[in-house]
Amino acid sequence: MIKSLHRIKGKLEQLKVLDANLILFGASTHRYMLNPVVSQETILQFEKAHNITLPIEYKMFLTEIGNGGAGPFYGLEPIENALFCDLDYKHQEMLLNPSVPFLLTEPWNINFEVSEAGEQDLDKYNSELDGFDSKYFNPEYMNGVISICNYGCGVRLNLVVNGAEYGHIWTDDRTNDNGIYPSFELGNKQKVKFLDWYELWLDNSINEIQHKQKAKVEETGTLITTNGKGKSFPWKFW
């Protein structure tokens, strides 16, 4: 695991240099900067308060690399935001409960089906929709997790810290009617744990920026250097 942390640090520095102009998605938000690390005492207090043990690789990231900042999509959330259900509008009355086991082991979603009576009567329709929303957005479906990343558009990525899916990352996309499912946004085919997920983001991002730079050179004959300025190759014929 120590090797993984060193590798991640190196790749993050490489990506920061490659994407000096912050053109990749989310880069302008986190700017490839990490928050200061947290102490073991801070983590122990969090674990004790919620009667959980955080996955070891996540704890090592917090204490050895950073407490949120640079990361997939709009970046990693600091542990101070770990309990917020909504990462766009952080309300103290809407918090996760990691002390209770996560219920799911397979992707979950349900669809709203209006009754014949609801099709004929607006009040009945609204009543049925309210009942569906109450069931669909039941906070119990996201017990046993902490928030680690904001995907945007109301979508939240979560680390399971309690239950059978311990250590895996799951996505809550109920706001877009897509349910709750193991995170696959980075192209992984299997359930993924924290360090593998983070390094996959780094690898994808490095490949993407290198591809963009290569395409730019082929199109214009100009290499975008690490200081963000162009270097022309007038003798090249692409």
Stockholm file with secondary structure:
# STOCKHOLM 1.0

chainA/1-238         MIKSLHRIKGKLEQLKVLDANLILFGASTHRYMLNPVVSQETILQFEKAHNITLPIEYKMFLTEIGNGGAGPFYGLEPIENALFCDLDYKHQEMLLNPSVPFLLTEPWNINFEVSEAGEQDLDKYNSELDGFDSKYFNPEYMNGVISICNYGCGVRLNLVVNGAEYGHIWTDDRTNDNGIYPSFELGNKQKVKFLDWYELWLDNSINEIQHKQKAKVEETGTLITTNGKGKSFPWKFW
#=GR chainA/1-238 SS CHHHHHHHHHHHHHHHHHTTTCCSTTHHHHTTCBCCCCCHHHHHHHHHHHTCCCCHHHHHHHHHTCSSBSCSTTCBCCGGGTTBSCSSSCCTTSBCCTTSCCCCSSCBCCCCCCCHHHHHCHHHHHHHHHHHHHHHTCGGGGTTEEEEEEEETTEEEEEECSSTTTTBEEEECGGGTCCEEECCTTSCSSCCBHHHHHHHHHHHHHHHHHHHHHHHHHHHSEEECTTSCEEECTTCCC
#=GC SS_cons         CHHHHHHHHHHHHHHHHHTTTCCSTTHHHHTTCBCCCCCHHHHHHHHHHHTCCCCHHHHHHHHHTCSSBSCSTTCBCCGGGTTBSCSSSCCTTSBCCTTSCCCCSSCBCCCCCCCHHHHHCHHHHHHHHHHHHHHHTCGGGGTTEEEEEEEETTEEEEEECSSTTTTBEEEECGGGTCCEEECCTTSCSSCCBHHHHHHHHHHHHHHHHHHHHHHHHHHHSEEECTTSCEEECTTCCC
//
